[in-house]
Amino acid sequence: CSGDVIRLGYLCCSLPCTVIYTDDDGDWAFQNNEWCGCGGDFRSSQKCPPEVFYKGYNCCRTCHYDSEIEKEDGIKWAWEDGRRCGV
């Protein structure tokens, strides 16, 4: 799901999920009586720390980075397609 959903304090949905609403923050579904992020550029299968989203970044999409992995504040970072991303 999108980083905007996480920054708003919501969780990504469990897959599979069905999008029932879309706004500027992402695609939304309703699971377990709660709104959650569904789909978008960054799926719930992404496994990087939530602090990555709080700092305004997203998880790296692949394991093929444009740079070496750096570690800062306990978070592993890389560059992918010219953008910093969390590993």
MDAnalysis code that builds the backbone (N, CA, C; Angstrom):
import MDAnalysis as mda
import numpy as np

u = mda.Universe.empty(261, n_residues=87, atom_resindex=np.repeat(np.arange(87), 3), trajectory=True)
u.add_TopologyAttr("name", ["N", "CA", "C"] * 87)
u.add_TopologyAttr("resid", np.arange(1, 88))
u.add_TopologyAttr("resname", ["CYS", "SER", "GLY", "ASP", "VAL", "ILE", "ARG", "LEU", "GLY", "TYR", "LEU", "CYS", "CYS", "SER", "LEU", "PRO", "CYS", "THR", "VAL", "ILE", "TYR", "THR", "ASP", "ASP", "ASP", "GLY", "ASP", "TRP", "ALA", "PHE", "GLN", "ASN", "ASN", "GLU", "TRP", "CYS", "GLY", "CYS", "GLY", "GLY", "ASP", "PHE", "ARG", "SER", "SER", "GLN", "LYS", "CYS", "PRO", "PRO", "GLU", "VAL", "PHE", "TYR", "LYS", "GLY", "TYR", "ASN", "CYS", "CYS", "ARG", "THR", "CYS", "HIS", "TYR", "ASP", "SER", "GLU", "ILE", "GLU", "LYS", "GLU", "ASP", "GLY", "ILE", "LYS", "TRP", "ALA", "TRP", "GLU", "ASP", "GLY", "ARG", "ARG", "CYS", "GLY", "VAL"])
u.atoms.positions = np.array([
    [0.853, -1.183, 0.000],
    [0.000, 0.000, 0.000],
    [0.892, 1.238, 0.000],
    [0.323, 2.368, -0.191],
    [1.121, 3.585, -0.324],
    [1.687, 4.051, 1.016],
    [2.815, 4.745, 0.952],
    [3.419, 5.319, 2.149],
    [2.515, 6.342, 2.808],
    [1.665, 7.012, 2.025],
    [0.742, 8.001, 2.590],
    [-0.240, 7.350, 3.556],
    [-0.683, 6.151, 3.237],
    [-1.602, 5.423, 4.121],
    [-0.924, 5.180, 5.469],
    [0.325, 4.733, 5.430],
    [1.084, 4.463, 6.651],
    [1.294, 5.750, 7.441],
    [1.671, 6.828, 6.745],
    [1.904, 8.111, 7.425],
    [0.648, 8.622, 8.122],
    [-0.531, 8.261, 7.609],
    [-1.790, 8.663, 8.240],
    [-2.127, 7.804, 9.455],
    [-1.332, 6.755, 9.691],
    [-1.546, 5.911, 10.862],
    [-2.341, 4.648, 10.603],
    [-2.600, 4.341, 9.332],
    [-3.338, 3.127, 8.993],
    [-2.366, 2.026, 8.602],
    [-2.834, 0.798, 8.644],
    [-2.033, -0.349, 8.243],
    [-2.353, -0.732, 6.810],
    [-1.455, -1.496, 6.207],
    [-1.743, -2.086, 4.905],
    [-2.635, -3.301, 5.128],
    [-3.531, -3.531, 4.198],
    [-4.455, -4.669, 4.292],
    [-3.715, -5.984, 4.085],
    [-4.311, -7.050, 4.568],
    [-3.839, -8.388, 4.241],
    [-4.248, -8.665, 2.803],
    [-3.414, -9.401, 2.104],
    [-3.740, -9.762, 0.719],
    [-4.481, -11.081, 0.700],
    [-5.425, -11.281, -0.157],
    [-5.904, -10.324, -1.155],
    [-6.838, -9.302, -0.514],
    [-6.895, -8.130, -1.115],
    [-7.816, -7.100, -0.645],
    [-8.546, -6.519, -1.851],
    [-9.720, -6.002, -1.604],
    [-10.539, -5.415, -2.664],
    [-10.671, -3.925, -2.408],
    [-10.240, -3.118, -3.362],
    [-10.317, -1.662, -3.231],
    [-11.781, -1.240, -3.278],
    [-12.205, -0.484, -2.244],
    [-13.588, 0.006, -2.242],
    [-13.652, 1.525, -2.242],
    [-12.485, 2.178, -2.094],
    [-12.458, 3.638, -2.102],
    [-11.050, 4.085, -2.488],
    [-10.949, 5.148, -3.264],
    [-9.658, 5.696, -3.665],
    [-9.664, 7.197, -3.454],
    [-8.581, 7.723, -2.867],
    [-8.428, 9.173, -2.736],
    [-6.966, 9.524, -3.006],
    [-6.578, 10.759, -2.730],
    [-5.213, 11.204, -3.011],
    [-4.163, 10.461, -2.196],
    [-4.559, 9.842, -1.090],
    [-3.618, 9.119, -0.242],
    [-3.415, 7.677, -0.673],
    [-4.310, 7.135, -1.459],
    [-4.144, 5.763, -1.921],
    [-5.454, 5.034, -2.103],
    [-5.327, 3.727, -2.266],
    [-6.485, 2.842, -2.416],
    [-6.800, 2.252, -1.047],
    [-8.096, 2.167, -0.741],
    [-8.542, 1.738, 0.586],
    [-9.464, 0.530, 0.512],
    [-9.374, -0.293, 1.542],
    [-10.280, -1.429, 1.725],
    [-10.707, -1.423, 3.192],
    [-11.622, -2.312, 3.527],
    [-12.119, -2.410, 4.900],
    [-11.979, -3.858, 5.330],
    [-11.109, -4.108, 6.296],
    [-10.884, -5.461, 6.803],
    [-10.899, -5.424, 8.326],
    [-11.471, -6.451, 8.920],
    [-11.518, -6.552, 10.388],
    [-12.079, -5.283, 11.029],
    [-13.127, -4.742, 10.404],
    [-13.808, -3.539, 10.901],
    [-12.921, -2.298, 10.955],
    [-11.878, -2.246, 10.119],
    [-10.990, -1.086, 10.071],
    [-10.602, -0.779, 8.631],
    [-10.400, 0.520, 8.343],
    [-9.882, 0.918, 7.040],
    [-8.412, 0.541, 6.962],
    [-7.967, 0.141, 5.773],
    [-6.564, -0.204, 5.565],
    [-6.192, 0.108, 4.119],
    [-4.899, 0.260, 3.876],
    [-4.412, 0.545, 2.528],
    [-4.364, -0.720, 1.695],
    [-4.811, -0.603, 0.458],
    [-4.884, -1.763, -0.438],
    [-4.264, -1.380, -1.775],
    [-3.325, -2.156, -2.241],
    [-2.745, -1.883, -3.553],
    [-1.843, -0.675, -3.533],
    [-1.769, 0.015, -4.647],
    [-0.883, 1.165, -4.765],
    [0.510, 0.739, -5.165],
    [1.449, 1.655, -5.041],
    [2.809, 1.384, -5.476],
    [3.579, 0.461, -4.542],
    [3.236, 0.493, -3.273],
    [3.996, -0.267, -2.290],
    [3.064, -1.208, -1.554],
    [3.252, -2.468, -1.777],
    [2.356, -3.505, -1.262],
    [2.650, -3.820, 0.195],
    [1.684, -4.473, 0.820],
    [1.861, -4.843, 2.220],
    [2.959, -5.874, 2.403],
    [3.435, -6.473, 1.301],
    [4.517, -7.441, 1.411],
    [5.866, -6.757, 1.640],
    [5.911, -5.431, 1.514],
    [7.154, -4.716, 1.752],
    [7.550, -4.889, 3.211],
    [8.817, -5.157, 3.426],
    [9.274, -5.390, 4.789],
    [10.394, -4.417, 5.135],
    [10.036, -3.185, 5.338],
    [11.007, -2.231, 5.853],
    [10.374, -1.570, 7.068],
    [11.177, -0.998, 7.938],
    [10.643, -0.433, 9.183],
    [9.644, 0.699, 8.938],
    [8.635, 0.826, 9.778],
    [7.654, 1.899, 9.614],
    [8.282, 3.284, 9.697],
    [9.434, 3.402, 10.360],
    [10.114, 4.691, 10.452],
    [10.468, 5.240, 9.078],
    [10.654, 4.344, 8.111],
    [10.941, 4.771, 6.740],
    [9.803, 5.656, 6.235],
    [8.558, 5.230, 6.474],
    [7.394, 5.998, 6.028],
    [7.247, 7.286, 6.826],
    [7.515, 7.215, 8.136],
    [7.397, 8.409, 8.982],
    [8.359, 9.503, 8.544],
    [9.502, 9.094, 7.972],
    [10.488, 10.064, 7.494],
    [10.163, 10.549, 6.082],
    [9.063, 10.048, 5.501],
    [8.636, 10.518, 4.187],
    [9.165, 9.728, 3.011],
    [9.705, 8.545, 3.263],
    [10.236, 7.707, 2.194],
    [9.385, 6.449, 2.054],
    [9.685, 5.648, 1.056],
    [9.006, 4.376, 0.854],
    [10.021, 3.250, 0.876],
    [9.522, 2.024, 0.941],
    [10.388, 0.849, 0.868],
    [10.921, 0.710, -0.553],
    [12.113, 0.166, -0.666],
    [12.639, -0.145, -1.993],
    [11.746, -1.224, -2.606],
    [11.514, -1.121, -3.899],
    [10.614, -2.063, -4.568],
    [11.276, -3.392, -4.874],
    [12.588, -3.370, -5.105],
    [13.285, -4.589, -5.491],
    [14.542, -4.743, -4.653],
    [15.258, -5.801, -4.913],
    [16.537, -6.026, -4.240],
    [17.698, -5.520, -5.089],
    [17.409, -4.893, -6.216],
    [18.442, -4.386, -7.120],
    [18.546, -2.880, -6.940],
    [19.474, -2.455, -6.116],
    [19.600, -1.047, -5.757],
    [20.624, -0.364, -6.647],
    [20.510, 0.964, -6.765],
    [21.458, 1.762, -7.536],
    [22.699, 2.098, -6.721],
    [22.707, 1.738, -5.439],
    [23.815, 2.120, -4.563],
    [24.033, 1.062, -3.495],
    [25.133, 1.228, -2.770],
    [25.399, 0.373, -1.623],
    [24.386, 0.687, -0.525],
    [24.137, -0.274, 0.329],
    [23.218, -0.063, 1.449],
    [23.941, 0.720, 2.544],
    [23.299, 1.788, 3.028],
    [23.832, 2.600, 4.127],
    [22.975, 2.323, 5.350],
    [23.547, 2.498, 6.528],
    [22.765, 2.341, 7.749],
    [22.804, 3.650, 8.521],
    [21.623, 4.140, 8.898],
    [21.512, 5.405, 9.628],
    [20.345, 5.296, 10.594],
    [20.570, 5.611, 11.856],
    [19.521, 5.542, 12.883],
    [18.854, 4.171, 12.942],
    [19.626, 3.111, 12.692],
    [19.088, 1.762, 12.756],
    [18.291, 1.338, 11.534],
    [18.238, 2.199, 10.512],
    [17.489, 1.885, 9.288],
    [18.479, 1.686, 8.146],
    [18.244, 0.656, 7.340],
    [19.068, 0.435, 6.155],
    [18.448, 1.203, 4.993],
    [19.282, 1.961, 4.273],
    [18.832, 2.797, 3.167],
    [19.578, 2.439, 1.890],
    [18.923, 2.643, 0.770],
    [19.551, 2.496, -0.542],
    [18.924, 3.537, -1.468],
    [19.415, 3.589, -2.686],
    [18.850, 4.469, -3.709],
    [18.326, 3.593, -4.828],
    [17.125, 3.890, -5.279],
    [16.499, 3.122, -6.349],
    [15.813, 4.114, -7.282],
    [16.150, 4.070, -8.558],
    [15.584, 4.993, -9.546],
    [15.771, 6.449, -9.129],
    [16.922, 6.763, -8.524],
    [17.224, 8.134, -8.135],
    [16.549, 8.606, -6.860],
    [15.894, 7.703, -6.142],
    [15.196, 8.073, -4.901],
    [15.696, 7.219, -3.744],
    [15.806, 7.847, -2.582],
    [16.203, 7.120, -1.383],
    [15.042, 6.236, -0.941],
    [15.364, 5.015, -0.525],
    [14.313, 4.092, -0.088],
    [14.829, 3.239, 1.059],
    [13.908, 2.730, 1.853],
    [14.245, 1.883, 2.988],
    [14.331, 0.430, 2.573],
    [15.297, -0.252, 3.159],
    [15.498, -1.668, 2.842],
    [14.917, -2.510, 3.964],
])
